[in-house]
Amino acid sequence: MVGNQLEFESKLLEVLTPEYLEPLIKFLKVIKRLDELGILDSLNDLLNNEVVEDLVKKTY
């Protein structure tokens, strides 16, 4: 478990560089806004396994 945490921290440090930080902050702000608008809930419901299975069945 400690090894997994160290691997996670290492990967996190890779993306927390100035090169990635500004786009990451923008992305998180977009995600937050989508959540506030309820769009994430709608997408989550749409991607529900039952809905996806029904869409696949109707396609074939």
RODREN-595023 format. One record per atom (N, C-alpha, C, O): atom name; residue number from 0; x, y, z. Coordinates in Angstrom, 3 decimals, always signed. Example, Ala and Ser with C-alpha at 12.3 -4.5 7.8 and 13.67 -1.06 7.14 Angstrom:
2
<marse><at>N</at><i>0</i><x>+13.190</x><y>-5.690</y><z>+7.800</z></marse>
<marse><at>CA</at><i>0</i><x>+12.300</x><y>-4.500</y><z>+7.800</z></marse>
<marse><at>C</at><i>0</i><x>+13.200</x><y>-3.300</y><z>+7.800</z></marse>
<marse><at>O</at><i>0</i><x>+14.236</x><y>-3.319</y><z>+8.465</z></marse>
<marse><at>N</at><i>1</i><x>+12.850</x><y>-2.250</y><z>+7.080</z></marse>
<marse><at>CA</at><i>1</i><x>+13.670</x><y>-1.060</y><z>+7.140</z></marse>
<marse><at>C</at><i>1</i><x>+12.900</x><y>+0.030</y><z>+7.870</z></marse>
<marse><at>O</at><i>1</i><x>+13.409</x><y>+1.138</y><z>+8.039</z></marse>
***
This chain:
60
<marse><at>N</at><i>0</i><x>+0.827</x><y>-1.195</y><z>+0.000</z></marse>
<marse><at>CA</at><i>0</i><x>+0.000</x><y>+0.000</y><z>+0.000</z></marse>
<marse><at>C</at><i>0</i><x>+0.868</x><y>+1.254</y><z>+0.000</z></marse>
<marse><at>O</at><i>0</i><x>+0.526</x><y>+2.243</y><z>-0.649</z></marse>
<marse><at>N</at><i>1</i><x>+1.993</x><y>+1.223</y><z>+0.726</z></marse>
<marse><at>CA</at><i>1</i><x>+2.902</x><y>+2.356</y><z>+0.760</z></marse>
<marse><at>C</at><i>1</i><x>+3.495</x><y>+2.586</y><z>-0.628</z></marse>
<marse><at>O</at><i>1</i><x>+3.678</x><y>+3.728</y><z>-1.048</z></marse>
<marse><at>N</at><i>2</i><x>+3.795</x><y>+1.491</y><z>-1.340</z></marse>
<marse><at>CA</at><i>2</i><x>+4.326</x><y>+1.602</y><z>-2.694</z></marse>
<marse><at>C</at><i>2</i><x>+3.358</x><y>+2.287</y><z>-3.629</z></marse>
<marse><at>O</at><i>2</i><x>+3.762</x><y>+3.102</y><z>-4.459</z></marse>
<marse><at>N</at><i>3</i><x>+2.062</x><y>+1.959</y><z>-3.501</z></marse>
<marse><at>CA</at><i>3</i><x>+1.045</x><y>+2.597</y><z>-4.324</z></marse>
<marse><at>C</at><i>3</i><x>+0.955</x><y>+4.090</y><z>-4.035</z></marse>
<marse><at>O</at><i>3</i><x>+0.780</x><y>+4.900</y><z>-4.946</z></marse>
<marse><at>N</at><i>4</i><x>+1.075</x><y>+4.442</y><z>-2.774</z></marse>
<marse><at>CA</at><i>4</i><x>+0.995</x><y>+5.857</y><z>-2.404</z></marse>
<marse><at>C</at><i>4</i><x>+2.188</x><y>+6.620</y><z>-2.965</z></marse>
<marse><at>O</at><i>4</i><x>+2.034</x><y>+7.740</y><z>-3.453</z></marse>
<marse><at>N</at><i>5</i><x>+3.359</x><y>+6.032</y><z>-2.900</z></marse>
<marse><at>CA</at><i>5</i><x>+4.545</x><y>+6.684</y><z>-3.443</z></marse>
<marse><at>C</at><i>5</i><x>+4.442</x><y>+6.848</y><z>-4.953</z></marse>
<marse><at>O</at><i>5</i><x>+4.838</x><y>+7.876</y><z>-5.502</z></marse>
<marse><at>N</at><i>6</i><x>+3.910</x><y>+5.835</y><z>-5.619</z></marse>
<marse><at>CA</at><i>6</i><x>+3.715</x><y>+5.911</y><z>-7.071</z></marse>
<marse><at>C</at><i>6</i><x>+2.715</x><y>+7.014</y><z>-7.409</z></marse>
<marse><at>O</at><i>6</i><x>+2.921</x><y>+7.781</y><z>-8.349</z></marse>
<marse><at>N</at><i>7</i><x>+1.634</x><y>+7.086</y><z>-6.640</z></marse>
<marse><at>CA</at><i>7</i><x>+0.630</x><y>+8.128</y><z>-6.844</z></marse>
<marse><at>C</at><i>7</i><x>+1.238</x><y>+9.512</y><z>-6.646</z></marse>
<marse><at>O</at><i>7</i><x>+1.016</x><y>+10.413</y><z>-7.456</z></marse>
<marse><at>N</at><i>8</i><x>+2.002</x><y>+9.681</y><z>-5.575</z></marse>
<marse><at>CA</at><i>8</i><x>+2.632</x><y>+10.977</y><z>-5.297</z></marse>
<marse><at>C</at><i>8</i><x>+3.618</x><y>+11.353</y><z>-6.393</z></marse>
<marse><at>O</at><i>8</i><x>+3.708</x><y>+12.520</y><z>-6.775</z></marse>
<marse><at>N</at><i>9</i><x>+4.346</x><y>+10.388</y><z>-6.894</z></marse>
<marse><at>CA</at><i>9</i><x>+5.307</x><y>+10.640</y><z>-7.965</z></marse>
<marse><at>C</at><i>9</i><x>+4.587</x><y>+11.110</y><z>-9.228</z></marse>
<marse><at>O</at><i>9</i><x>+5.017</x><y>+12.068</y><z>-9.870</z></marse>
<marse><at>N</at><i>10</i><x>+3.506</x><y>+10.444</y><z>-9.578</z></marse>
<marse><at>CA</at><i>10</i><x>+2.736</x><y>+10.840</y><z>-10.759</z></marse>
<marse><at>C</at><i>10</i><x>+2.102</x><y>+12.211</y><z>-10.564</z></marse>
<marse><at>O</at><i>10</i><x>+2.033</x><y>+13.008</y><z>-11.499</z></marse>
<marse><at>N</at><i>11</i><x>+1.650</x><y>+12.477</y><z>-9.374</z></marse>
<marse><at>CA</at><i>11</i><x>+1.052</x><y>+13.775</y><z>-9.083</z></marse>
<marse><at>C</at><i>11</i><x>+2.085</x><y>+14.887</y><z>-9.227</z></marse>
<marse><at>O</at><i>11</i><x>+1.784</x><y>+15.949</y><z>-9.773</z></marse>
<marse><at>N</at><i>12</i><x>+3.285</x><y>+14.651</y><z>-8.746</z></marse>
<marse><at>CA</at><i>12</i><x>+4.346</x><y>+15.653</y><z>-8.869</z></marse>
<marse><at>C</at><i>12</i><x>+4.727</x><y>+15.899</y><z>-10.326</z></marse>
<marse><at>O</at><i>12</i><x>+5.148</x><y>+17.001</y><z>-10.678</z></marse>
<marse><at>N</at><i>13</i><x>+4.583</x><y>+14.881</y><z>-11.177</z></marse>
<marse><at>CA</at><i>13</i><x>+4.886</x><y>+15.042</y><z>-12.595</z></marse>
<marse><at>C</at><i>13</i><x>+3.970</x><y>+16.059</y><z>-13.264</z></marse>
<marse><at>O</at><i>13</i><x>+4.405</x><y>+16.811</y><z>-14.137</z></marse>
<marse><at>N</at><i>14</i><x>+2.700</x><y>+16.082</y><z>-12.856</z></marse>
<marse><at>CA</at><i>14</i><x>+1.744</x><y>+16.986</y><z>-13.507</z></marse>
<marse><at>C</at><i>14</i><x>+1.567</x><y>+18.300</y><z>-12.767</z></marse>
<marse><at>O</at><i>14</i><x>+0.897</x><y>+19.203</y><z>-13.270</z></marse>
<marse><at>N</at><i>15</i><x>+2.145</x><y>+18.426</y><z>-11.600</z></marse>
<marse><at>CA</at><i>15</i><x>+2.042</x><y>+19.684</y><z>-10.856</z></marse>
<marse><at>C</at><i>15</i><x>+3.229</x><y>+20.587</y><z>-11.168</z></marse>
<marse><at>O</at><i>15</i><x>+3.842</x><y>+21.168</y><z>-10.272</z></marse>
<marse><at>N</at><i>16</i><x>+3.531</x><y>+20.690</y><z>-12.431</z></marse>
<marse><at>CA</at><i>16</i><x>+4.585</x><y>+21.576</y><z>-12.889</z></marse>
<marse><at>C</at><i>16</i><x>+3.935</x><y>+22.808</y><z>-13.487</z></marse>
<marse><at>O</at><i>16</i><x>+2.760</x><y>+22.764</y><z>-13.852</z></marse>
<marse><at>N</at><i>17</i><x>+4.665</x><y>+23.901</y><z>-13.595</z></marse>
<marse><at>CA</at><i>17</i><x>+4.083</x><y>+25.121</y><z>-14.180</z></marse>
<marse><at>C</at><i>17</i><x>+3.479</x><y>+24.883</y><z>-15.567</z></marse>
<marse><at>O</at><i>17</i><x>+2.501</x><y>+25.527</y><z>-15.948</z></marse>
<marse><at>N</at><i>18</i><x>+4.070</x><y>+23.958</y><z>-16.307</z></marse>
<marse><at>CA</at><i>18</i><x>+3.567</x><y>+23.647</y><z>-17.654</z></marse>
<marse><at>C</at><i>18</i><x>+2.137</x><y>+23.105</y><z>-17.611</z></marse>
<marse><at>O</at><i>18</i><x>+1.325</x><y>+23.423</y><z>-18.480</z></marse>
<marse><at>N</at><i>19</i><x>+1.832</x><y>+22.296</y><z>-16.610</z></marse>
<marse><at>CA</at><i>19</i><x>+0.527</x><y>+21.661</y><z>-16.499</z></marse>
<marse><at>C</at><i>19</i><x>-0.434</x><y>+22.393</y><z>-15.582</z></marse>
<marse><at>O</at><i>19</i><x>-1.649</x><y>+22.236</y><z>-15.707</z></marse>
<marse><at>N</at><i>20</i><x>+0.084</x><y>+23.184</y><z>-14.672</z></marse>
<marse><at>CA</at><i>20</i><x>-0.729</x><y>+23.744</y><z>-13.606</z></marse>
<marse><at>C</at><i>20</i><x>-1.845</x><y>+24.648</y><z>-14.111</z></marse>
<marse><at>O</at><i>20</i><x>-2.993</x><y>+24.491</y><z>-13.694</z></marse>
<marse><at>N</at><i>21</i><x>-1.541</x><y>+25.584</y><z>-14.991</z></marse>
<marse><at>CA</at><i>21</i><x>-2.569</x><y>+26.507</y><z>-15.474</z></marse>
<marse><at>C</at><i>21</i><x>-3.683</x><y>+25.778</y><z>-16.237</z></marse>
<marse><at>O</at><i>21</i><x>-4.858</x><y>+26.023</y><z>-15.962</z></marse>
<marse><at>N</at><i>22</i><x>-3.354</x><y>+24.891</y><z>-17.185</z></marse>
<marse><at>CA</at><i>22</i><x>-4.430</x><y>+24.150</y><z>-17.854</z></marse>
<marse><at>C</at><i>22</i><x>-5.228</x><y>+23.266</y><z>-16.891</z></marse>
<marse><at>O</at><i>22</i><x>-6.440</x><y>+23.110</y><z>-17.040</z></marse>
<marse><at>N</at><i>23</i><x>-4.542</x><y>+22.696</y><z>-15.911</z></marse>
<marse><at>CA</at><i>23</i><x>-5.221</x><y>+21.853</y><z>-14.929</z></marse>
<marse><at>C</at><i>23</i><x>-6.219</x><y>+22.666</y><z>-14.109</z></marse>
<marse><at>O</at><i>23</i><x>-7.333</x><y>+22.208</y><z>-13.855</z></marse>
<marse><at>N</at><i>24</i><x>-5.829</x><y>+23.858</y><z>-13.698</z></marse>
<marse><at>CA</at><i>24</i><x>-6.724</x><y>+24.731</y><z>-12.948</z></marse>
<marse><at>C</at><i>24</i><x>-7.932</x><y>+25.109</y><z>-13.796</z></marse>
<marse><at>O</at><i>24</i><x>-9.059</x><y>+25.104</y><z>-13.302</z></marse>
<marse><at>N</at><i>25</i><x>-7.708</x><y>+25.439</y><z>-15.066</z></marse>
<marse><at>CA</at><i>25</i><x>-8.819</x><y>+25.767</y><z>-15.970</z></marse>
<marse><at>C</at><i>25</i><x>-9.777</x><y>+24.588</y><z>-16.109</z></marse>
<marse><at>O</at><i>25</i><x>-10.996</x><y>+24.749</y><z>-16.063</z></marse>
<marse><at>N</at><i>26</i><x>-9.199</x><y>+23.400</y><z>-16.279</z></marse>
<marse><at>CA</at><i>26</i><x>-10.015</x><y>+22.191</y><z>-16.423</z></marse>
<marse><at>C</at><i>26</i><x>-10.857</x><y>+21.950</y><z>-15.170</z></marse>
<marse><at>O</at><i>26</i><x>-12.042</x><y>+21.631</y><z>-15.270</z></marse>
<marse><at>N</at><i>27</i><x>-10.258</x><y>+22.098</y><z>-14.007</z></marse>
<marse><at>CA</at><i>27</i><x>-10.981</x><y>+21.892</y><z>-12.755</z></marse>
<marse><at>C</at><i>27</i><x>-12.096</x><y>+22.923</y><z>-12.582</z></marse>
<marse><at>O</at><i>27</i><x>-13.156</x><y>+22.604</y><z>-12.044</z></marse>
<marse><at>N</at><i>28</i><x>-11.865</x><y>+24.157</y><z>-13.034</z></marse>
<marse><at>CA</at><i>28</i><x>-12.910</x><y>+25.180</y><z>-12.973</z></marse>
<marse><at>C</at><i>28</i><x>-14.080</x><y>+24.820</y><z>-13.886</z></marse>
<marse><at>O</at><i>28</i><x>-15.239</x><y>+25.030</y><z>-13.529</z></marse>
<marse><at>N</at><i>29</i><x>-13.775</x><y>+24.282</y><z>-15.057</z></marse>
<marse><at>CA</at><i>29</i><x>-14.833</x><y>+23.854</y><z>-15.976</z></marse>
<marse><at>C</at><i>29</i><x>-15.635</x><y>+22.716</y><z>-15.351</z></marse>
<marse><at>O</at><i>29</i><x>-16.865</x><y>+22.716</y><z>-15.399</z></marse>
<marse><at>N</at><i>30</i><x>-14.938</x><y>+21.756</y><z>-14.771</z></marse>
<marse><at>CA</at><i>30</i><x>-15.610</x><y>+20.627</y><z>-14.118</z></marse>
<marse><at>C</at><i>30</i><x>-16.493</x><y>+21.116</y><z>-12.972</z></marse>
<marse><at>O</at><i>30</i><x>-17.621</x><y>+20.649</y><z>-12.812</z></marse>
<marse><at>N</at><i>31</i><x>-15.986</x><y>+22.047</y><z>-12.184</z></marse>
<marse><at>CA</at><i>31</i><x>-16.772</x><y>+22.588</y><z>-11.072</z></marse>
<marse><at>C</at><i>31</i><x>-18.043</x><y>+23.259</y><z>-11.587</z></marse>
<marse><at>O</at><i>31</i><x>-19.120</x><y>+23.081</y><z>-11.019</z></marse>
<marse><at>N</at><i>32</i><x>-17.911</x><y>+24.032</y><z>-12.670</z></marse>
<marse><at>CA</at><i>32</i><x>-19.076</x><y>+24.726</y><z>-13.241</z></marse>
<marse><at>C</at><i>32</i><x>-20.088</x><y>+23.720</y><z>-13.792</z></marse>
<marse><at>O</at><i>32</i><x>-21.293</x><y>+23.885</y><z>-13.602</z></marse>
<marse><at>N</at><i>33</i><x>-19.604</x><y>+22.686</y><z>-14.469</z></marse>
<marse><at>CA</at><i>33</i><x>-20.505</x><y>+21.649</y><z>-14.974</z></marse>
<marse><at>C</at><i>33</i><x>-21.247</x><y>+20.964</y><z>-13.830</z></marse>
<marse><at>O</at><i>33</i><x>-22.420</x><y>+20.615</y><z>-13.962</z></marse>
<marse><at>N</at><i>34</i><x>-20.564</x><y>+20.776</y><z>-12.722</z></marse>
<marse><at>CA</at><i>34</i><x>-21.195</x><y>+20.173</y><z>-11.550</z></marse>
<marse><at>C</at><i>34</i><x>-22.254</x><y>+21.104</y><z>-10.971</z></marse>
<marse><at>O</at><i>34</i><x>-23.346</x><y>+20.661</y><z>-10.616</z></marse>
<marse><at>N</at><i>35</i><x>-21.934</x><y>+22.391</y><z>-10.877</z></marse>
<marse><at>CA</at><i>35</i><x>-22.890</x><y>+23.370</y><z>-10.347</z></marse>
<marse><at>C</at><i>35</i><x>-24.156</x><y>+23.441</y><z>-11.197</z></marse>
<marse><at>O</at><i>35</i><x>-25.253</x><y>+23.641</y><z>-10.676</z></marse>
<marse><at>N</at><i>36</i><x>-23.997</x><y>+23.276</y><z>-12.498</z></marse>
<marse><at>CA</at><i>36</i><x>-25.139</x><y>+23.344</y><z>-13.417</z></marse>
<marse><at>C</at><i>36</i><x>-25.923</x><y>+22.036</y><z>-13.473</z></marse>
<marse><at>O</at><i>36</i><x>-26.992</x><y>+21.970</y><z>-14.082</z></marse>
<marse><at>N</at><i>37</i><x>-25.391</x><y>+21.002</y><z>-12.840</z></marse>
<marse><at>CA</at><i>37</i><x>-26.073</x><y>+19.708</y><z>-12.840</z></marse>
<marse><at>C</at><i>37</i><x>-25.778</x><y>+18.875</y><z>-14.075</z></marse>
<marse><at>O</at><i>37</i><x>-26.359</x><y>+17.807</y><z>-14.262</z></marse>
<marse><at>N</at><i>38</i><x>-24.883</x><y>+19.358</y><z>-14.913</z></marse>
<marse><at>CA</at><i>38</i><x>-24.567</x><y>+18.646</y><z>-16.148</z></marse>
<marse><at>C</at><i>38</i><x>-23.815</x><y>+17.352</y><z>-15.861</z></marse>
<marse><at>O</at><i>38</i><x>-24.016</x><y>+16.350</y><z>-16.548</z></marse>
<marse><at>N</at><i>39</i><x>-22.953</x><y>+17.368</y><z>-14.850</z></marse>
<marse><at>CA</at><i>39</i><x>-22.224</x><y>+16.139</y><z>-14.507</z></marse>
<marse><at>C</at><i>39</i><x>-23.174</x><y>+15.042</y><z>-14.037</z></marse>
<marse><at>O</at><i>39</i><x>-22.983</x><y>+13.869</y><z>-14.357</z></marse>
<marse><at>N</at><i>40</i><x>-24.192</x><y>+15.425</y><z>-13.281</z></marse>
<marse><at>CA</at><i>40</i><x>-25.182</x><y>+14.437</y><z>-12.845</z></marse>
<marse><at>C</at><i>40</i><x>-25.913</x><y>+13.850</y><z>-14.042</z></marse>
<marse><at>O</at><i>40</i><x>-26.151</x><y>+12.645</y><z>-14.111</z></marse>
<marse><at>N</at><i>41</i><x>-26.265</x><y>+14.719</y><z>-14.987</z></marse>
<marse><at>CA</at><i>41</i><x>-26.959</x><y>+14.244</y><z>-16.190</z></marse>
<marse><at>C</at><i>41</i><x>-26.077</x><y>+13.312</y><z>-17.004</z></marse>
<marse><at>O</at><i>41</i><x>-26.543</x><y>+12.279</y><z>-17.486</z></marse>
<marse><at>N</at><i>42</i><x>-24.805</x><y>+13.667</y><z>-17.161</z></marse>
<marse><at>CA</at><i>42</i><x>-23.877</x><y>+12.802</y><z>-17.888</z></marse>
<marse><at>C</at><i>42</i><x>-23.685</x><y>+11.473</y><z>-17.166</z></marse>
<marse><at>O</at><i>42</i><x>-23.623</x><y>+10.417</y><z>-17.796</z></marse>
<marse><at>N</at><i>43</i><x>-23.593</x><y>+11.535</y><z>-15.863</z></marse>
<marse><at>CA</at><i>43</i><x>-23.445</x><y>+10.312</y><z>-15.083</z></marse>
<marse><at>C</at><i>43</i><x>-24.651</x><y>+9.407</y><z>-15.271</z></marse>
<marse><at>O</at><i>43</i><x>-24.505</x><y>+8.196</y><z>-15.436</z></marse>
<marse><at>N</at><i>44</i><x>-25.846</x><y>+9.994</y><z>-15.246</z></marse>
<marse><at>CA</at><i>44</i><x>-27.058</x><y>+9.210</y><z>-15.463</z></marse>
<marse><at>C</at><i>44</i><x>-27.088</x><y>+8.634</y><z>-16.873</z></marse>
<marse><at>O</at><i>44</i><x>-27.497</x><y>+7.492</y><z>-17.079</z></marse>
<marse><at>N</at><i>45</i><x>-26.651</x><y>+9.438</y><z>-17.842</z></marse>
<marse><at>CA</at><i>45</i><x>-26.644</x><y>+8.992</y><z>-19.226</z></marse>
<marse><at>C</at><i>45</i><x>-25.680</x><y>+7.831</y><z>-19.429</z></marse>
<marse><at>O</at><i>45</i><x>-25.942</x><y>+6.929</y><z>-20.224</z></marse>
<marse><at>N</at><i>46</i><x>-24.578</x><y>+7.859</y><z>-18.715</z></marse>
<marse><at>CA</at><i>46</i><x>-23.574</x><y>+6.812</y><z>-18.854</z></marse>
<marse><at>C</at><i>46</i><x>-23.825</x><y>+5.618</y><z>-17.941</z></marse>
<marse><at>O</at><i>46</i><x>-23.004</x><y>+4.704</y><z>-17.856</z></marse>
<marse><at>N</at><i>47</i><x>-24.951</x><y>+5.634</y><z>-17.271</z></marse>
<marse><at>CA</at><i>47</i><x>-25.351</x><y>+4.510</y><z>-16.438</z></marse>
<marse><at>C</at><i>47</i><x>-25.290</x><y>+3.236</y><z>-17.277</z></marse>
<marse><at>O</at><i>47</i><x>-25.659</x><y>+3.253</y><z>-18.451</z></marse>
<marse><at>N</at><i>48</i><x>-24.836</x><y>+2.154</y><z>-16.699</z></marse>
<marse><at>CA</at><i>48</i><x>-24.680</x><y>+0.900</y><z>-17.443</z></marse>
<marse><at>C</at><i>48</i><x>-25.950</x><y>+0.483</y><z>-18.162</z></marse>
<marse><at>O</at><i>48</i><x>-25.886</x><y>+0.027</y><z>-19.304</z></marse>
<marse><at>N</at><i>49</i><x>-27.094</x><y>+0.627</y><z>-17.524</z></marse>
<marse><at>CA</at><i>49</i><x>-28.350</x><y>+0.217</y><z>-18.150</z></marse>
<marse><at>C</at><i>49</i><x>-28.631</x><y>+1.029</y><z>-19.399</z></marse>
<marse><at>O</at><i>49</i><x>-29.068</x><y>+0.481</y><z>-20.411</z></marse>
<marse><at>N</at><i>50</i><x>-28.386</x><y>+2.324</y><z>-19.341</z></marse>
<marse><at>CA</at><i>50</i><x>-28.625</x><y>+3.198</y><z>-20.492</z></marse>
<marse><at>C</at><i>50</i><x>-27.686</x><y>+2.822</y><z>-21.628</z></marse>
<marse><at>O</at><i>50</i><x>-28.115</x><y>+2.714</y><z>-22.777</z></marse>
<marse><at>N</at><i>51</i><x>-26.415</x><y>+2.623</y><z>-21.322</z></marse>
<marse><at>CA</at><i>51</i><x>-25.436</x><y>+2.259</y><z>-22.343</z></marse>
<marse><at>C</at><i>51</i><x>-25.790</x><y>+0.906</y><z>-22.956</z></marse>
<marse><at>O</at><i>51</i><x>-25.703</x><y>+0.738</y><z>-24.173</z></marse>
<marse><at>N</at><i>52</i><x>-26.184</x><y>-0.049</y><z>-22.135</z></marse>
<marse><at>CA</at><i>52</i><x>-26.580</x><y>-1.364</y><z>-22.651</z></marse>
<marse><at>C</at><i>52</i><x>-27.777</x><y>-1.249</y><z>-23.571</z></marse>
<marse><at>O</at><i>52</i><x>-27.818</x><y>-1.897</y><z>-24.617</z></marse>
<marse><at>N</at><i>53</i><x>-28.759</x><y>-0.430</y><z>-23.196</z></marse>
<marse><at>CA</at><i>53</i><x>-29.932</x><y>-0.240</y><z>-24.053</z></marse>
<marse><at>C</at><i>53</i><x>-29.540</x><y>+0.391</y><z>-25.383</z></marse>
<marse><at>O</at><i>53</i><x>-30.067</x><y>+0.010</y><z>-26.428</z></marse>
<marse><at>N</at><i>54</i><x>-28.631</x><y>+1.343</y><z>-25.353</z></marse>
<marse><at>CA</at><i>54</i><x>-28.187</x><y>+1.988</y><z>-26.600</z></marse>
<marse><at>C</at><i>54</i><x>-27.458</x><y>+0.986</y><z>-27.497</z></marse>
<marse><at>O</at><i>54</i><x>-27.651</x><y>+0.973</y><z>-28.713</z></marse>
<marse><at>N</at><i>55</i><x>-26.632</x><y>+0.160</y><z>-26.891</z></marse>
<marse><at>CA</at><i>55</i><x>-25.903</x><y>-0.847</y><z>-27.677</z></marse>
<marse><at>C</at><i>55</i><x>-26.874</x><y>-1.853</y><z>-28.284</z></marse>
<marse><at>O</at><i>55</i><x>-26.716</x><y>-2.237</y><z>-29.443</z></marse>
<marse><at>N</at><i>56</i><x>-27.862</x><y>-2.280</y><z>-27.530</z></marse>
<marse><at>CA</at><i>56</i><x>-28.839</x><y>-3.234</y><z>-28.034</z></marse>
<marse><at>C</at><i>56</i><x>-29.619</x><y>-2.645</y><z>-29.211</z></marse>
<marse><at>O</at><i>56</i><x>-29.903</x><y>-3.343</y><z>-30.185</z></marse>
<marse><at>N</at><i>57</i><x>-29.959</x><y>-1.375</y><z>-29.119</z></marse>
<marse><at>CA</at><i>57</i><x>-30.734</x><y>-0.722</y><z>-30.178</z></marse>
<marse><at>C</at><i>57</i><x>-29.896</x><y>-0.499</y><z>-31.427</z></marse>
<marse><at>O</at><i>57</i><x>-30.432</x><y>-0.436</y><z>-32.534</z></marse>
<marse><at>N</at><i>58</i><x>-28.585</x><y>-0.378</y><z>-31.255</z></marse>
<marse><at>CA</at><i>58</i><x>-27.695</x><y>-0.141</y><z>-32.385</z></marse>
<marse><at>C</at><i>58</i><x>-27.513</x><y>-1.401</y><z>-33.218</z></marse>
<marse><at>O</at><i>58</i><x>-27.402</x><y>-1.328</y><z>-34.442</z></marse>
<marse><at>N</at><i>59</i><x>-27.482</x><y>-2.554</y><z>-32.561</z></marse>
<marse><at>CA</at><i>59</i><x>-27.228</x><y>-3.804</y><z>-33.268</z></marse>
<marse><at>C</at><i>59</i><x>-28.469</x><y>-4.559</y><z>-33.527</z></marse>
<marse><at>O</at><i>59</i><x>-28.422</x><y>-5.639</y><z>-34.117</z></marse>
***
